[in-house]
């Protein structure tokens, strides 16, 4: 398992160290729903099944909603 830093809208953006193989596994362990959420790994968009490496920065952010569309 990779040791990564996670920043999420669910914890107020406070970085925390966690272990996980994929963003999906980390989201599950932290009880973060992935609906309407964008995932970034080291500032690049990533899929939930992206293979993580030690030292990666994983970010979970709510998707922006465009009103009136």
Secondary structure, DSSP 8 states (H G I E B T S, - for coil): -EEEEEEEGGGTT--EEEEESBHHHHHHHTT---TTEEEEETTEEE-TT-B--TT-EEEEEE----TT-
